[in-house]
Amino acid sequence: FCWQIVVGSVLGFLGAAFGSVGGVGGGGIFVPMLALIIGFDPKSSTAISKCMITGAAAATVCYNIRQRHPTLELPLIDYDLALLFQPMLVLGISIGVGFNVIFADWMITVLLIIVFIELNGELTQHEVTTESKEGKPKVSLIENICWKELGLLVVVWILILALQIAKNYSTTCSVEYWVLNFLQIPVTVGVSSYEAVFLYKGRRKIASKGDAVANWRVHKLVIYCGFGVLAGVLGGMLGLGGGFILGPLFLEMGIPPQVTSYFHFYLFPSQ
């Protein structure tokens, strides 16, 4: 027990608090704090950061799953938005964790510095507004959850978890090892493609955008899924939250800030 532990605990508390509000997970504070103050190496800092984000995420999801949309008669959590991005995030995290193991410590450090410099300028361009929630009708927890969409997300989490556990019991770089790795692709891409096709055909919509009509072109859906993979790769490799990438993207899509702030934390079982 020393001053480093005290300072690190305070910064960890503040990182979780502000990360929960902004939807960025707090990894941008956790990783530098663990490496520069506590003294962990970059790879250990990344792993511990993901564990810390998971704890904050679990609490945030338990709170937000009961909340209503700030302006519409809908749940705060946009399940269609989650179905489009979430599986791609999980796939990206798996890839990023592999890169974290392969890359040297100095490479992880350099990448962290580059990402922080790039994202600092990007995040400061967006202005967050708040909406009054007074007068919103109360809805029971059961009615506030879209069970079909949530079920699909849970299936993705369980299947990916099962594949990761099975992979750990296989010989590294064996045929079985690579088969288990590549089986993650049809699971994640299949669910995101399912949602993307329904959005393209107009059979589903991102409800949190309200009455705004979205013209879902194929190339736009592909780009969005690509950003989901990128956010996951950065999260798994550097211990950051996917909200650093997806938060600004959602704001550009017209998603209310209150909805964008929850989204990163909805991936907590995959951390």
C-alpha positions in Angstrom: 0.0 0.0 0.0 1.6 3.2 -1.1 0.8 6.6 -2.7 0.7 5.0 -6.2 -2.2 2.8 -5.1 -4.1 5.8 -3.6 -3.6 8.0 -6.7 -4.5 5.0 -9.0 -7.7 4.3 -7.0 -8.8 7.9 -7.2 -8.1 8.1 -10.9 -9.8 4.7 -11.4 -12.9 6.0 -9.6 -13.0 9.2 -11.7 -12.3 7.2 -14.9 -15.2 4.9 -14.3 -17.5 7.8 -13.3 -16.8 10.0 -16.3 -16.5 7.0 -18.6 -20.0 5.8 -17.6 -21.5 9.3 -18.4 -19.7 9.6 -21.8 -20.0 6.0 -22.8 -16.3 5.5 -23.5 -15.6 3.0 -20.8 -12.8 4.7 -19.0 -10.0 2.8 -20.7 -8.4 6.0 -21.8 -7.7 6.7 -18.2 -7.3 3.2 -16.8 -4.5 2.1 -19.2 -2.2 5.2 -18.7 -2.9 5.1 -15.0 -2.0 1.4 -14.6 1.1 1.8 -16.7 2.5 5.1 -15.6 1.4 5.3 -11.9 0.9 1.7 -10.7 3.8 0.4 -12.8 2.2 -2.5 -14.9 3.6 -3.3 -18.3 1.5 -2.2 -21.3 0.0 -5.7 -21.9 -0.9 -6.2 -18.3 -2.4 -2.7 -18.2 -4.6 -3.6 -21.2 -5.9 -6.8 -19.6 -6.6 -5.2 -16.2 -8.3 -2.2 -17.9 -10.7 -4.6 -19.7 -11.6 -6.2 -16.3 -12.2 -2.8 -14.8 -14.4 -1.7 -17.7 -16.4 -4.9 -17.4 -17.3 -4.1 -13.8 -18.3 -0.6 -14.6 -20.3 -1.8 -17.6 -22.2 -4.4 -15.6 -23.5 -1.7 -13.2 -24.3 0.7 -16.1 -26.3 -1.9 -18.0 -28.3 -2.8 -14.9 -29.2 0.9 -14.5 -29.8 1.7 -18.2 -31.9 -1.4 -18.9 -34.7 0.2 -16.9 -34.5 3.7 -18.4 -36.7 5.2 -21.2 -35.6 7.1 -24.3 -35.3 10.9 -23.5 -37.8 12.0 -26.1 -39.6 8.9 -27.4 -41.8 6.2 -25.8 -39.1 3.6 -26.2 -36.5 1.9 -24.1 -33.2 3.8 -23.7 -31.3 0.8 -25.2 -31.8 0.6 -28.9 -31.7 -3.1 -29.5 -31.6 -2.9 -33.3 -28.6 -0.6 -33.1 -27.0 -3.1 -30.8 -27.7 -6.0 -33.1 -26.0 -4.2 -36.0 -22.8 -3.2 -34.2 -22.5 -5.6 -31.2 -21.5 -8.8 -33.0 -18.9 -6.8 -35.0 -17.5 -5.4 -31.8 -17.2 -8.9 -30.4 -15.4 -10.1 -33.5 -13.0 -7.1 -33.4 -12.2 -7.7 -29.7 -11.2 -11.3 -30.5 -8.9 -10.0 -33.2 -7.5 -7.3 -31.0 -6.7 -9.7 -28.2 -4.7 -11.7 -30.6 -2.8 -8.7 -31.8 -2.1 -7.7 -28.1 -0.4 -11.1 -27.6 1.6 -10.9 -30.8 2.8 -7.3 -30.6 5.7 -6.2 -28.4 5.2 -3.9 -25.4 6.8 -0.9 -27.2 4.4 -1.4 -30.2 1.4 -1.4 -27.8 2.7 1.8 -26.2 3.2 3.6 -29.5 -0.2 2.6 -30.7 -1.8 3.9 -27.5 -0.1 7.3 -28.0 -1.2 7.5 -31.6 -4.8 6.5 -30.8 -5.1 9.0 -27.9 -3.7 11.8 -30.1 -6.2 11.0 -33.0 -9.2 10.5 -30.8 -8.6 13.6 -28.7 -9.3 15.9 -31.6 -12.2 13.9 -32.8 -14.1 13.7 -29.6 -13.9 17.4 -28.8 -15.9 18.2 -31.9 -19.2 16.9 -30.6 -21.4 18.7 -28.2 -23.6 16.8 -25.8 -27.0 18.0 -24.9 -29.5 16.7 -22.4 -33.2 16.3 -22.4 -35.6 16.6 -19.5 -37.1 13.3 -18.4 -39.9 14.8 -16.3 -43.3 13.5 -16.9 -42.2 10.3 -18.6 -44.5 7.4 -17.8 -43.1 4.5 -15.8 -42.8 1.2 -17.5 -42.0 -2.2 -15.9 -38.7 -3.8 -16.5 -40.2 -6.7 -18.4 -42.0 -4.3 -20.8 -38.8 -2.2 -21.3 -36.8 -5.1 -22.7 -37.0 -6.3 -26.4 -36.5 -10.0 -25.5 -36.0 -11.3 -29.1 -33.2 -8.9 -29.8 -31.7 -9.4 -26.4 -31.9 -13.2 -26.9 -29.9 -12.9 -30.1 -27.2 -10.9 -28.4 -27.0 -13.4 -25.5 -26.6 -16.2 -28.0 -23.7 -14.4 -29.7 -22.0 -13.8 -26.3 -22.5 -17.5 -25.3 -21.3 -18.9 -28.6 -18.2 -16.7 -28.7 -17.4 -17.5 -25.1 -17.7 -21.2 -25.7 -15.4 -20.9 -28.8 -12.8 -19.0 -26.8 -12.9 -21.5 -23.9 -12.6 -24.4 -26.4 -9.7 -22.7 -28.2 -7.8 -22.4 -24.9 -7.9 -26.2 -24.6 -6.6 -26.8 -28.1 -3.0 -26.7 -29.3 -1.9 -23.3 -30.4 -1.8 -23.0 -34.2 -3.2 -26.5 -34.7 -6.1 -27.2 -37.2 -8.6 -27.3 -34.3 -7.3 -24.0 -33.0 -7.8 -22.2 -36.3 -11.2 -23.8 -36.9 -12.4 -22.6 -33.5 -11.0 -19.1 -34.3 -12.7 -18.8 -37.7 -16.0 -20.2 -36.4 -16.4 -16.8 -34.7 -16.8 -15.2 -38.1 -20.1 -16.9 -39.2 -21.6 -16.4 -35.7 -20.9 -12.6 -35.6 -21.1 -11.7 -39.2 -24.3 -13.8 -39.5 -26.2 -11.8 -36.8 -25.0 -8.4 -38.0 -25.9 -9.3 -41.6 -29.3 -10.4 -40.5 -30.0 -7.0 -38.9 -28.4 -5.2 -41.8 -30.6 -6.9 -44.4 -33.7 -6.1 -42.4 -32.6 -2.4 -42.1 -31.9 -2.3 -45.9 -35.4 -3.7 -46.7 -37.1 -1.3 -44.3 -38.5 -4.1 -42.1 -36.5 -2.8 -39.1 -35.4 0.7 -38.1 -33.1 2.4 -35.6 -36.0 3.5 -33.4 -33.9 5.9 -31.3 -33.6 8.2 -34.3 -37.3 9.0 -34.0 -39.2 9.9 -37.2 -36.1 10.5 -39.2 -36.1 8.4 -42.4 -32.9 6.5 -42.9 -31.8 5.5 -46.4 -29.8 2.4 -45.6 -27.5 1.8 -48.6 -25.4 -1.4 -48.8 -22.0 0.5 -48.7 -23.1 2.5 -45.7 -24.1 -0.6 -43.7 -20.8 -2.3 -44.6 -18.9 0.8 -43.5 -20.8 0.9 -40.2 -20.0 -2.8 -39.6 -16.3 -2.1 -40.4 -16.3 0.7 -37.8 -17.7 -1.8 -35.3 -14.8 -4.3 -36.0 -12.3 -1.4 -35.8 -13.6 -0.3 -32.4 -13.4 -3.9 -31.2 -9.9 -4.4 -32.4 -8.7 -1.2 -30.6 -10.6 -2.3 -27.5 -9.1 -5.7 -27.4 -5.6 -4.7 -28.4 -5.2 -1.5 -26.3 -7.7 -1.9 -23.5 -9.8 1.1 -24.7 -13.6 1.2 -24.9 -15.3 0.9 -28.3 -17.2 4.1 -27.4 -14.1 6.1 -28.5 -14.8 5.1 -32.1 -18.6 4.5 -32.0 -19.6 7.4 -29.9 -18.8 10.1 -32.5 -20.1 7.8 -35.2 -23.5 7.4 -33.5 -23.8 11.2 -33.0 -23.1 11.7 -36.7 -25.9 9.1 -37.4 -28.3 11.3 -35.4 -28.5 9.0 -32.3 -29.3 11.0 -29.1 -26.3 11.4 -26.8 -28.1 9.6 -24.0 -28.4 6.5 -26.2 -24.9 6.6 -27.5 -23.5 6.8 -24.0 -25.0 3.5 -23.0 -24.0 1.5 -26.0 -20.4 0.8 -25.2 -21.3 -0.7 -21.9 -23.8 -3.1 -23.5 -20.9 -5.1 -24.8 -19.6 -5.9 -21.3 -20.0 -9.7 -21.4 -17.6 -9.8 -24.3 -14.8 -8.0 -22.5 
